[in-house]
Amino acid sequence: MVASRATIDSVLDDLIRWIHLLAATIWIGGMITVAVLVPALRSAGATSDQIRAAARRFGVVAWSAIGTSVATGIIQLIRLDIPTRGNTALAIKLLLVGVAVAVAWIHQIVARTASPALRGALEGSLLLLALGILAAAVAL
């Protein structure tokens, strides 16, 4: 039996959506994990160099997940003919994604020299932005 074009398209759309959700989960779940682990590592006596090494490794994973989420999000907009005009939830989600990427970039640049309070504020902002992105996504 030969699969129909509609079936193949449906499976492809599901795969793209799954990759999109997996990447978002890795990014947001990773942020929560790092937020919980860093204080625990500090109390366990981890050095600043060890914590920075862990943060750099997470940065590679996080930027890969963000890039994948953005790419698969764009693909979904195109493939699924999602209406953009008047779509408030989509506009909010895209705005929050843009702000989150900018804050993540700023955090990466200033993390080494910033005060713990500023790093914490940026990390907390990123987590709130990520949760807002999820809320907007659910509203789509």
VMD Tcl script that draws the C-alpha trace (Angstrom):
set ca {
  {0.00 0.00 0.00}
  {1.31 3.45 -0.90}
  {0.85 6.27 1.57}
  {-1.10 9.23 0.31}
  {0.44 12.69 0.04}
  {-1.94 13.93 2.75}
  {-0.78 11.18 5.14}
  {2.88 11.97 4.48}
  {2.24 15.69 5.03}
  {0.37 14.96 8.25}
  {3.21 12.80 9.59}
  {5.76 15.44 8.59}
  {3.75 18.19 10.31}
  {3.52 16.06 13.47}
  {7.28 15.40 13.37}
  {8.06 19.12 12.99}
  {5.70 19.97 15.86}
  {7.30 17.23 18.01}
  {10.80 18.58 17.33}
  {9.57 22.10 18.14}
  {8.11 20.98 21.47}
  {11.17 18.86 22.30}
  {13.50 21.81 21.69}
  {11.32 24.13 23.81}
  {11.23 21.51 26.57}
  {15.02 21.14 26.52}
  {15.48 24.90 26.71}
  {12.95 25.60 29.46}
  {13.59 22.40 31.39}
  {17.31 23.08 31.21}
  {16.84 26.58 32.63}
  {14.86 25.20 35.55}
  {17.45 22.48 36.13}
  {20.34 24.95 36.07}
  {18.46 27.31 38.40}
  {18.11 24.47 40.91}
  {21.59 22.99 40.44}
  {23.75 26.12 40.67}
  {22.88 26.92 44.31}
  {23.28 23.22 45.18}
  {26.69 23.13 43.47}
  {27.77 26.26 45.35}
  {26.74 24.77 48.71}
  {28.52 21.54 47.84}
  {31.76 23.48 47.34}
  {31.95 23.67 43.55}
  {34.36 26.30 42.33}
  {33.34 29.25 40.18}
  {35.30 27.68 37.31}
  {33.31 24.46 37.62}
  {30.01 26.33 37.68}
  {31.06 28.45 34.67}
  {32.03 25.28 32.77}
  {28.61 23.78 33.46}
  {26.91 27.04 32.41}
  {28.93 27.15 29.17}
  {27.90 23.57 28.36}
  {24.27 24.41 29.05}
  {24.67 27.48 26.82}
  {25.57 25.25 23.88}
  {22.52 23.07 24.50}
  {20.25 26.07 25.12}
  {21.27 27.98 21.97}
  {20.86 24.80 19.91}
  {17.37 24.31 21.37}
  {16.43 27.97 20.81}
  {17.64 27.81 17.21}
  {15.72 24.59 16.61}
  {12.57 26.07 18.17}
  {12.78 29.19 16.02}
  {13.45 27.21 12.83}
  {10.66 24.69 13.43}
  {8.32 27.51 14.47}
  {8.89 29.27 11.17}
  {8.42 26.01 9.28}
  {5.12 25.42 11.10}
  {3.88 28.91 10.27}
  {4.54 28.24 6.60}
  {3.38 24.61 6.39}
  {0.29 24.88 8.55}
  {-0.98 28.16 7.09}
  {-1.37 29.59 10.57}
  {-3.12 32.95 10.27}
  {-0.87 35.76 11.40}
  {-3.15 38.76 10.93}
  {-5.17 39.35 14.08}
  {-3.59 36.37 15.85}
  {-2.89 37.99 19.23}
  {-1.58 34.82 20.89}
  {0.92 34.29 18.07}
  {2.00 37.95 18.19}
  {2.56 37.71 21.95}
  {4.48 34.45 21.59}
  {6.73 35.87 18.86}
  {7.33 39.04 20.87}
  {8.23 37.03 23.96}
  {10.55 34.77 21.94}
  {12.33 37.82 20.53}
  {12.73 39.38 23.98}
  {13.88 36.05 25.46}
  {16.54 35.60 22.78}
  {17.77 39.16 23.38}
  {17.88 38.65 27.17}
  {19.69 35.30 26.74}
  {22.25 36.96 24.49}
  {22.77 39.82 26.97}
  {23.06 37.30 29.81}
  {25.71 35.36 27.94}
  {27.74 38.50 27.29}
  {27.61 39.94 30.83}
  {27.44 36.74 32.92}
  {31.16 36.57 33.61}
  {31.47 40.14 34.90}
  {27.96 40.89 36.20}
  {27.03 40.86 39.83}
  {25.17 37.81 41.13}
  {22.09 40.03 41.55}
  {22.13 41.07 37.87}
  {22.73 37.49 36.71}
  {19.87 36.32 38.91}
  {17.57 39.04 37.55}
  {18.40 38.08 33.96}
  {17.94 34.38 34.68}
  {14.65 35.01 36.47}
  {13.47 37.18 33.57}
  {14.37 34.42 31.12}
  {12.40 31.87 33.10}
  {9.34 34.14 33.26}
  {9.62 34.88 29.54}
  {9.86 31.15 28.80}
  {6.75 30.44 30.86}
  {4.97 33.28 29.04}
  {5.99 31.74 25.71}
  {4.48 28.43 26.82}
  {1.27 30.14 27.92}
  {0.99 31.93 24.58}
  {1.69 28.67 22.75}
  {-1.09 26.90 24.62}
  {-3.45 29.74 23.63}
  {-2.69 29.10 19.95}
}
mol new
graphics top color blue
foreach p $ca { graphics top sphere $p radius 0.5 }
foreach p [lrange $ca 0 end-1] q [lrange $ca 1 end] { graphics top cylinder $p $q radius 0.2 }
display resetview
